[in-house]
Amino acid sequence: AAGTDVQLVPDFSASLWNRIAITDRLDIALGVIHQGEQFASISNAVVLPAYTRVDAGIFYALSDRVDLQLNIENVFDETYWYTAHGDNNISPGSPTAARLTLSASF
């Protein structure tokens, strides 16, 4: 509608992800994601609040060709609203979640 803000576009958003090598085989990483307030729909009647989420990762080279990776999303179990499909179909963000990956290159 004319004169309203675009839905799901915050005034401010930022993300930072940094990975550092601890040893030749071990890396750690930390990421911070921030989303400012945003409207759930073009009506501008419902506001999704701003949130900041912290993610982390540990990377370990088991060999030259095999890597093990642990990612943790939402380390501090922040409650947040991730997205919306209108004013009354609002999706919460994921609680703390971990993903373990074993990868091999050939």
MOPAC internal coordinates of N, CA, C and O (Angstrom, degrees):
PM7 1SCF
backbone

  N    0.0000 0     0.00 0     0.00 0    0    0    0
  C    1.4490 1     0.00 0     0.00 0    1    0    0
  C    1.5199 1   108.98 1     0.00 0    2    1    0
  O    1.2310 1   121.02 1   -30.72 1    3    2    1
  N    1.2966 1   115.65 1   149.28 1    3    2    1
  C    1.4601 1   120.78 1  -178.46 1    5    3    2
  C    1.5217 1   110.52 1   -63.20 1    6    5    3
  O    1.2310 1   120.91 1   -44.07 1    7    6    5
  N    1.3199 1   115.86 1   135.93 1    7    6    5
  C    1.4618 1   120.88 1   176.53 1    9    7    6
  C    1.5149 1   115.12 1    85.31 1   10    9    7
  O    1.2310 1   119.45 1  -178.06 1   11   10    9
  N    1.3271 1   118.65 1     1.94 1   11   10    9
  C    1.4686 1   120.76 1   178.82 1   13   11   10
  C    1.5236 1   109.94 1  -105.92 1   14   13   11
  O    1.2310 1   121.40 1   -19.95 1   15   14   13
  N    1.3294 1   114.92 1   160.05 1   15   14   13
  C    1.4621 1   120.34 1   176.71 1   17   15   14
  C    1.5268 1   110.32 1   -78.25 1   18   17   15
  O    1.2310 1   120.98 1   -27.09 1   19   18   17
  N    1.3062 1   115.74 1   152.91 1   19   18   17
  C    1.4583 1   121.48 1   177.60 1   21   19   18
  C    1.5272 1   109.20 1   -67.66 1   22   21   19
  O    1.2310 1   120.12 1   -41.32 1   23   22   21
  N    1.3106 1   117.37 1   138.68 1   23   22   21
  C    1.4661 1   121.71 1   180.00 1   25   23   22
  C    1.5179 1   111.20 1   -68.93 1   26   25   23
  O    1.2310 1   120.98 1   -32.56 1   27   26   25
  N    1.3301 1   115.73 1   147.44 1   27   26   25
  C    1.4649 1   124.75 1   173.16 1   29   27   26
  C    1.5334 1   113.80 1    58.78 1   30   29   27
  O    1.2310 1   120.52 1  -151.39 1   31   30   29
  N    1.3196 1   116.61 1    28.61 1   31   30   29
  C    1.4659 1   121.64 1   175.19 1   33   31   30
  C    1.5262 1   107.60 1  -124.42 1   34   33   31
  O    1.2310 1   120.30 1   -78.39 1   35   34   33
  N    1.3355 1   117.03 1   101.61 1   35   34   33
  C    1.4625 1   119.24 1  -179.57 1   37   35   34
  C    1.5268 1   111.14 1   -70.44 1   38   37   35
  O    1.2310 1   120.83 1   -24.52 1   39   38   37
  N    1.3377 1   116.01 1   155.48 1   39   38   37
  C    1.4616 1   119.78 1   174.93 1   41   39   38
  C    1.5242 1   110.76 1   -65.52 1   42   41   39
  O    1.2310 1   120.51 1   150.78 1   43   42   41
  N    1.3373 1   116.63 1   -29.22 1   43   42   41
  C    1.4620 1   120.68 1  -177.81 1   45   43   42
  C    1.5191 1   109.53 1  -143.64 1   46   45   43
  O    1.2310 1   120.69 1   -44.12 1   47   46   45
  N    1.3136 1   116.28 1   135.88 1   47   46   45
  C    1.4584 1   121.21 1   171.32 1   49   47   46
  C    1.5230 1   107.93 1  -146.92 1   50   49   47
  O    1.2310 1   121.13 1   -30.84 1   51   50   49
  N    1.3220 1   115.45 1   149.16 1   51   50   49
  C    1.4633 1   120.15 1  -179.49 1   53   51   50
  C    1.5145 1   109.22 1  -153.69 1   54   53   51
  O    1.2310 1   121.12 1   -28.36 1   55   54   53
  N    1.3154 1   115.45 1   151.64 1   55   54   53
  C    1.4571 1   120.11 1   173.21 1   57   55   54
  C    1.5218 1   108.65 1  -146.22 1   58   57   55
  O    1.2310 1   121.56 1   -32.93 1   59   58   57
  N    1.3048 1   114.63 1   147.07 1   59   58   57
  C    1.4510 1   121.73 1   179.22 1   61   59   58
  C    1.5175 1   107.42 1  -140.88 1   62   61   59
  O    1.2310 1   120.41 1   -50.33 1   63   62   61
  N    1.3124 1   116.82 1   129.67 1   63   62   61
  C    1.4611 1   122.07 1   179.39 1   65   63   62
  C    1.5134 1   106.94 1  -133.65 1   66   65   63
  O    1.2310 1   120.57 1   -53.44 1   67   66   65
  N    1.3162 1   116.52 1   126.56 1   67   66   65
  C    1.4573 1   120.76 1  -179.24 1   69   67   66
  C    1.5230 1   109.40 1  -130.59 1   70   69   67
  O    1.2310 1   121.10 1   -45.50 1   71   70   69
  N    1.3246 1   115.50 1   134.50 1   71   70   69
  C    1.4659 1   122.08 1   179.85 1   73   71   70
  C    1.5234 1   107.79 1  -124.88 1   74   73   71
  O    1.2310 1   120.82 1   -50.55 1   75   74   73
  N    1.3219 1   116.04 1   129.45 1   75   74   73
  C    1.4627 1   119.70 1  -179.86 1   77   75   74
  C    1.5260 1   110.23 1  -127.17 1   78   77   75
  O    1.2310 1   121.58 1   -34.01 1   79   78   77
  N    1.3184 1   114.59 1   145.99 1   79   78   77
  C    1.4639 1   121.04 1   178.43 1   81   79   78
  C    1.5240 1   108.69 1   -85.99 1   82   81   79
  O    1.2310 1   120.87 1   -55.21 1   83   82   81
  N    1.3253 1   115.94 1   124.79 1   83   82   81
  C    1.4597 1   121.88 1   176.42 1   85   83   82
  C    1.5307 1   109.34 1   -89.33 1   86   85   83
  O    1.2310 1   121.09 1   135.40 1   87   86   85
  N    1.3208 1   115.53 1   -44.60 1   87   86   85
  C    1.4678 1   122.84 1   174.79 1   89   87   86
  C    1.5229 1   107.54 1  -136.31 1   90   89   87
  O    1.2310 1   120.29 1     4.65 1   91   90   89
  N    1.3266 1   117.06 1  -175.35 1   91   90   89
  C    1.4675 1   120.30 1   176.94 1   93   91   90
  C    1.5234 1   112.18 1   -63.36 1   94   93   91
  O    1.2310 1   120.38 1   155.57 1   95   94   93
  N    1.3158 1   116.88 1   -24.43 1   95   94   93
  C    1.4709 1   120.80 1  -176.08 1   97   95   94
  C    1.5254 1   113.97 1  -110.90 1   98   97   95
  O    1.2310 1   119.84 1   161.75 1   99   98   97
  N    1.3239 1   117.91 1   -18.25 1   99   98   97
  C    1.4651 1   121.64 1  -172.09 1  101   99   98
  C    1.5236 1   111.41 1  -116.01 1  102  101   99
  O    1.2310 1   121.04 1   -54.19 1  103  102  101
  N    1.3445 1   115.61 1   125.81 1  103  102  101
  C    1.4658 1   122.68 1   173.03 1  105  103  102
  C    1.5208 1   108.21 1  -122.72 1  106  105  103
  O    1.2310 1   120.84 1   -29.15 1  107  106  105
  N    1.3241 1   116.00 1   150.85 1  107  106  105
  C    1.4603 1   121.17 1   171.00 1  109  107  106
  C    1.5248 1   107.94 1  -126.47 1  110  109  107
  O    1.2310 1   120.94 1   -24.43 1  111  110  109
  N    1.3189 1   115.81 1   155.57 1  111  110  109
  C    1.4582 1   120.22 1  -178.03 1  113  111  110
  C    1.5187 1   109.66 1  -143.49 1  114  113  111
  O    1.2310 1   121.43 1   -27.13 1  115  114  113
  N    1.3261 1   114.86 1   152.87 1  115  114  113
  C    1.4581 1   121.65 1   177.50 1  117  115  114
  C    1.5176 1   107.68 1  -142.13 1  118  117  115
  O    1.2310 1   120.91 1   -43.78 1  119  118  117
  N    1.3124 1   115.86 1   136.22 1  119  118  117
  C    1.4535 1   120.86 1   179.38 1  121  119  118
  C    1.5102 1   111.12 1  -132.12 1  122  121  119
  O    1.2310 1   120.83 1   -34.63 1  123  122  121
  N    1.3309 1   116.01 1   145.37 1  123  122  121
  C    1.4620 1   122.35 1   176.68 1  125  123  122
  C    1.5234 1   107.26 1  -127.20 1  126  125  123
  O    1.2310 1   121.03 1   -49.04 1  127  126  125
  N    1.3179 1   115.64 1   130.96 1  127  126  125
  C    1.4608 1   122.25 1   178.94 1  129  127  126
  C    1.5201 1   107.77 1  -123.15 1  130  129  127
  O    1.2310 1   120.54 1   -50.40 1  131  130  129
  N    1.3317 1   116.57 1   129.60 1  131  130  129
  C    1.4674 1   120.60 1   177.02 1  133  131  130
  C    1.5253 1   108.84 1  -126.37 1  134  133  131
  O    1.2310 1   121.03 1   -46.14 1  135  134  133
  N    1.3168 1   115.64 1   133.86 1  135  134  133
  C    1.4622 1   122.60 1   173.64 1  137  135  134
  C    1.5202 1   107.67 1  -124.38 1  138  137  135
  O    1.2310 1   120.35 1   -52.15 1  139  138  137
  N    1.3180 1   116.95 1   127.85 1  139  138  137
  C    1.4573 1   120.76 1   175.63 1  141  139  138
  C    1.5219 1   111.14 1   -75.18 1  142  141  139
  O    1.2310 1   121.23 1    -3.78 1  143  142  141
  N    1.3220 1   115.24 1   176.22 1  143  142  141
  C    1.4701 1   119.87 1   177.05 1  145  143  142
  C    1.5240 1   110.02 1   -56.34 1  146  145  143
  O    1.2310 1   121.59 1   -33.07 1  147  146  145
  N    1.3433 1   114.57 1   146.93 1  147  146  145
  C    1.4618 1   119.51 1   176.89 1  149  147  146
  C    1.5213 1   109.48 1  -149.55 1  150  149  147
  O    1.2310 1   120.96 1   -28.35 1  151  150  149
  N    1.3010 1   115.76 1   151.65 1  151  150  149
  C    1.4596 1   120.35 1   179.35 1  153  151  150
  C    1.5259 1   110.31 1   -80.60 1  154  153  151
  O    1.2310 1   121.22 1   -38.71 1  155  154  153
  N    1.3322 1   115.27 1   141.29 1  155  154  153
  C    1.4629 1   121.62 1  -178.25 1  157  155  154
  C    1.5264 1   112.19 1   -72.71 1  158  157  155
  O    1.2310 1   120.32 1   151.72 1  159  158  157
  N    1.3201 1   116.99 1   -28.28 1  159  158  157
  C    1.4659 1   120.44 1  -179.29 1  161  159  158
  C    1.5196 1   109.38 1  -151.16 1  162  161  159
  O    1.2310 1   121.20 1    -3.66 1  163  162  161
  N    1.2930 1   115.30 1   176.34 1  163  162  161
  C    1.4600 1   121.66 1  -179.35 1  165  163  162
  C    1.5309 1   112.12 1   -67.59 1  166  165  163
  O    1.2310 1   119.91 1   165.28 1  167  166  165
  N    1.3412 1   117.78 1   -14.72 1  167  166  165
  C    1.4689 1   120.19 1   178.04 1  169  167  166
  C    1.5255 1   111.50 1   -69.53 1  170  169  167
  O    1.2310 1   120.18 1   158.19 1  171  170  169
  N    1.3328 1   117.27 1   -21.81 1  171  170  169
  C    1.4729 1   123.78 1  -176.72 1  173  171  170
  C    1.5228 1   112.16 1    60.70 1  174  173  171
  O    1.2310 1   119.94 1  -155.44 1  175  174  173
  N    1.3367 1   117.72 1    24.56 1  175  174  173
  C    1.4636 1   121.74 1  -179.49 1  177  175  174
  C    1.5273 1   112.67 1   -88.81 1  178  177  175
  O    1.2310 1   119.72 1   152.75 1  179  178  177
  N    1.3300 1   118.14 1   -27.25 1  179  178  177
  C    1.4659 1   122.68 1  -177.08 1  181  179  178
  C    1.5273 1   108.64 1  -120.87 1  182  181  179
  O    1.2310 1   121.39 1   -49.18 1  183  182  181
  N    1.3427 1   114.94 1   130.82 1  183  182  181
  C    1.4604 1   120.76 1  -179.17 1  185  183  182
  C    1.5216 1   109.62 1  -109.80 1  186  185  183
  O    1.2310 1   120.61 1   -51.84 1  187  186  185
  N    1.3271 1   116.45 1   128.16 1  187  186  185
  C    1.4644 1   120.64 1   170.17 1  189  187  186
  C    1.5236 1   106.52 1   -83.25 1  190  189  187
  O    1.2310 1   119.63 1   -55.37 1  191  190  189
  N    1.3295 1   118.32 1   124.63 1  191  190  189
  C    1.4634 1   119.72 1  -176.44 1  193  191  190
  C    1.5278 1   112.51 1   -68.57 1  194  193  191
  O    1.2310 1   121.16 1   -22.78 1  195  194  193
  N    1.3140 1   115.38 1   157.22 1  195  194  193
  C    1.4631 1   121.54 1   176.19 1  197  195  194
  C    1.5238 1   109.57 1   -64.42 1  198  197  195
  O    1.2310 1   120.86 1   -26.71 1  199  198  197
  N    1.3324 1   115.96 1   153.29 1  199  198  197
  C    1.4653 1   120.01 1   175.69 1  201  199  198
  C    1.5182 1   110.10 1  -149.76 1  202  201  199
  O    1.2310 1   121.83 1   -21.97 1  203  202  201
  N    1.3204 1   114.10 1   158.03 1  203  202  201
  C    1.4590 1   122.07 1   173.38 1  205  203  202
  C    1.5171 1   107.30 1  -130.06 1  206  205  203
  O    1.2310 1   120.94 1   -50.58 1  207  206  205
  N    1.3232 1   115.81 1   129.42 1  207  206  205
  C    1.4630 1   121.71 1  -178.24 1  209  207  206
  C    1.5256 1   108.99 1  -123.43 1  210  209  207
  O    1.2310 1   120.96 1   -37.76 1  211  210  209
  N    1.3368 1   115.76 1   142.24 1  211  210  209
  C    1.4598 1   121.39 1   178.35 1  213  211  210
  C    1.5265 1   108.63 1  -114.19 1  214  213  211
  O    1.2310 1   120.83 1   -49.10 1  215  214  213
  N    1.3358 1   116.01 1   130.90 1  215  214  213
  C    1.4605 1   122.90 1   176.94 1  217  215  214
  C    1.5279 1   108.75 1  -119.52 1  218  217  215
  O    1.2310 1   120.27 1   -22.23 1  219  218  217
  N    1.3214 1   117.09 1   157.77 1  219  218  217
  C    1.4648 1   120.84 1  -179.38 1  221  219  218
  C    1.5218 1   109.99 1  -144.28 1  222  221  219
  O    1.2310 1   121.36 1   -18.57 1  223  222  221
  N    1.3151 1   115.01 1   161.43 1  223  222  221
  C    1.4572 1   120.00 1   178.14 1  225  223  222
  C    1.5141 1   111.52 1  -151.10 1  226  225  223
  O    1.2310 1   121.54 1   -30.05 1  227  226  225
  N    1.3161 1   114.66 1   149.95 1  227  226  225
  C    1.4603 1   122.78 1   173.98 1  229  227  226
  C    1.5229 1   106.41 1  -128.39 1  230  229  227
  O    1.2310 1   120.63 1   -48.69 1  231  230  229
  N    1.3207 1   116.41 1   131.31 1  231  230  229
  C    1.4560 1   122.55 1  -176.40 1  233  231  230
  C    1.5240 1   108.01 1  -124.88 1  234  233  231
  O    1.2310 1   120.83 1   -50.51 1  235  234  233
  N    1.3280 1   116.02 1   129.49 1  235  234  233
  C    1.4603 1   119.41 1  -179.08 1  237  235  234
  C    1.5231 1   109.88 1  -135.12 1  238  237  235
  O    1.2310 1   120.52 1   -53.30 1  239  238  237
  N    1.3237 1   116.61 1   126.70 1  239  238  237
  C    1.4650 1   121.95 1   177.30 1  241  239  238
  C    1.5189 1   108.65 1   -86.90 1  242  241  239
  O    1.2310 1   120.64 1   -70.94 1  243  242  241
  N    1.3176 1   116.38 1   109.06 1  243  242  241
  C    1.4630 1   120.83 1   177.77 1  245  243  242
  C    1.5232 1   110.97 1   -71.63 1  246  245  243
  O    1.2310 1   121.02 1   148.38 1  247  246  245
  N    1.3363 1   115.66 1   -31.62 1  247  246  245
  C    1.4671 1   122.24 1   176.79 1  249  247  246
  C    1.5251 1   107.08 1  -157.78 1  250  249  247
  O    1.2310 1   120.38 1     7.38 1  251  250  249
  N    1.3173 1   116.89 1  -172.62 1  251  250  249
  C    1.4654 1   120.04 1   177.92 1  253  251  250
  C    1.5261 1   112.26 1   -66.03 1  254  253  251
  O    1.2310 1   120.23 1   158.62 1  255  254  253
  N    1.3161 1   117.17 1   -21.38 1  255  254  253
  C    1.4641 1   120.69 1  -175.54 1  257  255  254
  C    1.5248 1   114.99 1  -120.01 1  258  257  255
  O    1.2310 1   120.00 1   175.48 1  259  258  257
  N    1.3150 1   117.61 1    -4.52 1  259  258  257
  C    1.4683 1   120.31 1  -176.57 1  261  259  258
  C    1.5321 1   109.46 1  -126.03 1  262  261  259
  O    1.2310 1   121.14 1   -53.40 1  263  262  261
  N    1.3400 1   115.43 1   126.60 1  263  262  261
  C    1.4655 1   122.03 1  -179.58 1  265  263  262
  C    1.5185 1   110.59 1  -123.11 1  266  265  263
  O    1.2310 1   121.35 1   -34.24 1  267  266  265
  N    1.3113 1   115.02 1   145.76 1  267  266  265
  C    1.4595 1   123.21 1   175.06 1  269  267  266
  C    1.5223 1   107.13 1  -117.44 1  270  269  267
  O    1.2310 1   120.92 1   -45.90 1  271  270  269
  N    1.3292 1   115.84 1   134.10 1  271  270  269
  C    1.4592 1   120.23 1  -176.19 1  273  271  270
  C    1.5213 1   109.52 1  -136.76 1  274  273  271
  O    1.2310 1   120.45 1   -47.22 1  275  274  273
  N    1.3303 1   116.74 1   132.78 1  275  274  273
  C    1.4648 1   122.75 1   174.49 1  277  275  274
  C    1.5185 1   107.82 1  -119.29 1  278  277  275
  O    1.2310 1   120.66 1   -59.24 1  279  278  277
  N    1.3307 1   116.34 1   120.76 1  279  278  277
  C    1.4603 1   121.56 1   175.55 1  281  279  278
  C    1.5196 1   108.99 1  -113.09 1  282  281  279
  O    1.2310 1   120.77 1   -44.34 1  283  282  281
  N    1.3114 1   116.14 1   135.66 1  283  282  281
  C    1.4587 1   121.90 1   176.06 1  285  283  282
  C    1.5213 1   107.42 1  -120.97 1  286  285  283
  O    1.2310 1   121.04 1   -60.12 1  287  286  285
  N    1.3180 1   115.62 1   119.88 1  287  286  285
  C    1.4581 1   121.78 1   179.20 1  289  287  286
  C    1.5201 1   109.05 1  -100.50 1  290  289  287
  O    1.2310 1   120.67 1   -42.58 1  291  290  289
  N    1.3223 1   116.33 1   137.42 1  291  290  289
  C    1.4639 1   122.78 1   178.71 1  293  291  290
  C    1.5374 1   110.65 1    61.75 1  294  293  291
  O    1.2310 1   121.20 1  -121.75 1  295  294  293
  N    1.3178 1   115.31 1    58.25 1  295  294  293
  C    1.4683 1   123.26 1  -174.96 1  297  295  294
  C    1.5298 1   112.35 1   -51.32 1  298  297  295
  O    1.2310 1   119.81 1   138.34 1  299  298  297
  N    1.3310 1   117.97 1   -41.66 1  299  298  297
  C    1.4675 1   121.31 1  -175.10 1  301  299  298
  C    1.5266 1   112.89 1   -94.91 1  302  301  299
  O    1.2310 1   120.15 1  -166.07 1  303  302  301
  N    1.3391 1   117.32 1    13.93 1  303  302  301
  C    1.4664 1   123.63 1   176.37 1  305  303  302
  C    1.5292 1   112.28 1    54.04 1  306  305  303
  O    1.2310 1   120.96 1  -135.42 1  307  306  305
  N    1.3239 1   115.77 1    44.58 1  307  306  305
  C    1.4621 1   122.55 1   178.49 1  309  307  306
  C    1.5311 1   109.59 1   -65.16 1  310  309  307
  O    1.2310 1   120.17 1   -45.59 1  311  310  309
  N    1.3218 1   117.29 1   134.41 1  311  310  309
  C    1.4548 1   121.59 1   173.30 1  313  311  310
  C    1.5223 1   107.77 1   -87.81 1  314  313  311
  O    1.2310 1   120.51 1   -55.42 1  315  314  313
  N    1.3220 1   116.64 1   124.58 1  315  314  313
  C    1.4634 1   119.73 1  -178.58 1  317  315  314
  C    1.5254 1   109.75 1  -152.76 1  318  317  315
  O    1.2310 1   121.71 1   -18.31 1  319  318  317
  N    1.3283 1   114.33 1   161.69 1  319  318  317
  C    1.4626 1   121.60 1   179.27 1  321  319  318
  C    1.5155 1   107.22 1  -105.94 1  322  321  319
  O    1.2310 1   120.84 1   -64.91 1  323  322  321
  N    1.3172 1   116.01 1   115.09 1  323  322  321
  C    1.4595 1   122.99 1  -169.63 1  325  323  322
  C    1.5301 1   113.29 1   -78.72 1  326  325  323
  O    1.2310 1   120.74 1   133.36 1  327  326  325
  N    1.3162 1   116.19 1   -46.64 1  327  326  325
  C    1.4604 1   120.37 1  -177.79 1  329  327  326
  C    1.5274 1   109.24 1  -157.52 1  330  329  327
  O    1.2310 1   120.86 1    -4.52 1  331  330  329
  N    1.3116 1   115.96 1   175.48 1  331  330  329
  C    1.4644 1   120.94 1   179.45 1  333  331  330
  C    1.5245 1   109.37 1  -147.06 1  334  333  331
  O    1.2310 1   121.72 1   -26.77 1  335  334  333
  N    1.3163 1   114.31 1   153.23 1  335  334  333
  C    1.4637 1   121.77 1   173.68 1  337  335  334
  C    1.5228 1   106.13 1  -124.39 1  338  337  335
  O    1.2310 1   120.89 1  -113.74 1  339  338  337
  N    1.3211 1   115.90 1    66.26 1  339  338  337
  C    1.4537 1   122.13 1  -175.53 1  341  339  338
  C    1.5215 1   110.36 1   106.87 1  342  341  339
  O    1.2310 1   121.09 1     1.16 1  343  342  341
  N    1.3310 1   115.51 1  -178.84 1  343  342  341
  C    1.4637 1   120.87 1  -175.66 1  345  343  342
  C    1.5222 1   114.28 1   -76.16 1  346  345  343
  O    1.2310 1   119.43 1   163.71 1  347  346  345
  N    1.3255 1   118.69 1   -16.29 1  347  346  345
  C    1.4673 1   119.28 1  -177.48 1  349  347  346
  C    1.5294 1   113.19 1  -130.19 1  350  349  347
  O    1.2310 1   120.14 1  -159.89 1  351  350  349
  N    1.3046 1   117.34 1    20.11 1  351  350  349
  C    1.4640 1   122.12 1   174.88 1  353  351  350
  C    1.5283 1   106.78 1  -129.31 1  354  353  351
  O    1.2310 1   121.30 1  -104.73 1  355  354  353
  N    1.3334 1   115.12 1    75.27 1  355  354  353
  C    1.4625 1   122.46 1  -171.81 1  357  355  354
  C    1.5237 1   109.29 1  -107.60 1  358  357  355
  O    1.2310 1   120.66 1   -49.49 1  359  358  357
  N    1.3238 1   116.35 1   130.51 1  359  358  357
  C    1.4683 1   121.79 1  -175.21 1  361  359  358
  C    1.5234 1   111.53 1  -100.67 1  362  361  359
  O    1.2310 1   120.64 1   -52.71 1  363  362  361
  N    1.3333 1   116.38 1   127.29 1  363  362  361
  C    1.4677 1   118.84 1   176.16 1  365  363  362
  C    1.5220 1   110.58 1   -74.88 1  366  365  363
  O    1.2310 1   121.28 1   -25.12 1  367  366  365
  N    1.3276 1   115.16 1   154.88 1  367  366  365
  C    1.4548 1   120.59 1   173.88 1  369  367  366
  C    1.5144 1   110.00 1   -74.47 1  370  369  367
  O    1.2310 1   120.99 1   -18.13 1  371  370  369
  N    1.2922 1   115.72 1   161.87 1  371  370  369
  C    1.4649 1   121.67 1  -179.24 1  373  371  370
  C    1.5235 1   110.98 1   -69.03 1  374  373  371
  O    1.2310 1   120.02 1   -41.94 1  375  374  373
  N    1.3251 1   117.57 1   138.06 1  375  374  373
  C    1.4690 1   118.92 1   170.06 1  377  375  374
  C    1.5297 1   108.50 1   -68.39 1  378  377  375
  O    1.2310 1   120.17 1     0.62 1  379  378  377
  N    1.3022 1   117.28 1  -179.38 1  379  378  377
  C    1.4589 1   120.18 1   179.49 1  381  379  378
  C    1.5269 1   109.73 1   -51.00 1  382  381  379
  O    1.2310 1   121.26 1   -51.08 1  383  382  381
  N    1.3208 1   115.20 1   128.92 1  383  382  381
  C    1.4663 1   120.85 1  -179.18 1  385  383  382
  C    1.5223 1   108.74 1  -138.55 1  386  385  383
  O    1.2310 1   121.07 1   -36.09 1  387  386  385
  N    1.3220 1   115.55 1   143.91 1  387  386  385
  C    1.4642 1   120.83 1   178.65 1  389  387  386
  C    1.5205 1   109.53 1  -121.57 1  390  389  387
  O    1.2310 1   121.39 1   -34.33 1  391  390  389
  N    1.3292 1   114.95 1   145.67 1  391  390  389
  C    1.4595 1   121.09 1   178.51 1  393  391  390
  C    1.5294 1   107.80 1  -135.09 1  394  393  391
  O    1.2310 1   120.54 1   -55.04 1  395  394  393
  N    1.3014 1   116.57 1   124.96 1  395  394  393
  C    1.4586 1   122.54 1   179.19 1  397  395  394
  C    1.5285 1   108.05 1  -108.86 1  398  397  395
  O    1.2310 1   120.58 1   -52.55 1  399  398  397
  N    1.3267 1   116.50 1   127.45 1  399  398  397
  C    1.4582 1   121.70 1  -176.78 1  401  399  398
  C    1.5218 1   110.29 1  -126.01 1  402  401  399
  O    1.2310 1   121.12 1   -47.47 1  403  402  401
  N    1.3087 1   115.47 1   132.53 1  403  402  401
  C    1.4594 1   122.21 1   172.42 1  405  403  402
  C    1.5234 1   106.13 1  -113.82 1  406  405  403
  O    1.2310 1   120.31 1   -58.52 1  407  406  405
  N    1.3297 1   117.01 1   121.48 1  407  406  405
  C    1.4621 1   119.32 1  -178.32 1  409  407  406
  C    1.5218 1   110.51 1  -127.32 1  410  409  407
  O    1.2310 1   121.82 1   -32.49 1  411  410  409
  N    1.3233 1   114.11 1   147.51 1  411  410  409
  C    1.4634 1   120.65 1   179.91 1  413  411  410
  C    1.5173 1   108.88 1  -130.61 1  414  413  411
  O    1.2310 1   120.92 1   -37.99 1  415  414  413
  N    1.3104 1   115.84 1   142.01 1  415  414  413
  C    1.4631 1   120.37 1   174.90 1  417  415  414
  C    1.5267 1   108.69 1  -110.16 1  418  417  415
  O    1.2310 1   121.19 1   -35.03 1  419  418  417
  N    1.3309 1   115.32 1   144.97 1  419  418  417
  C    1.4632 1   120.87 1  -176.21 1  421  419  418
  C    1.5065 1   110.25 1  -116.62 1  422  421  419
  O    1.2310 1   120.10 1   180.00 1  423  422  421

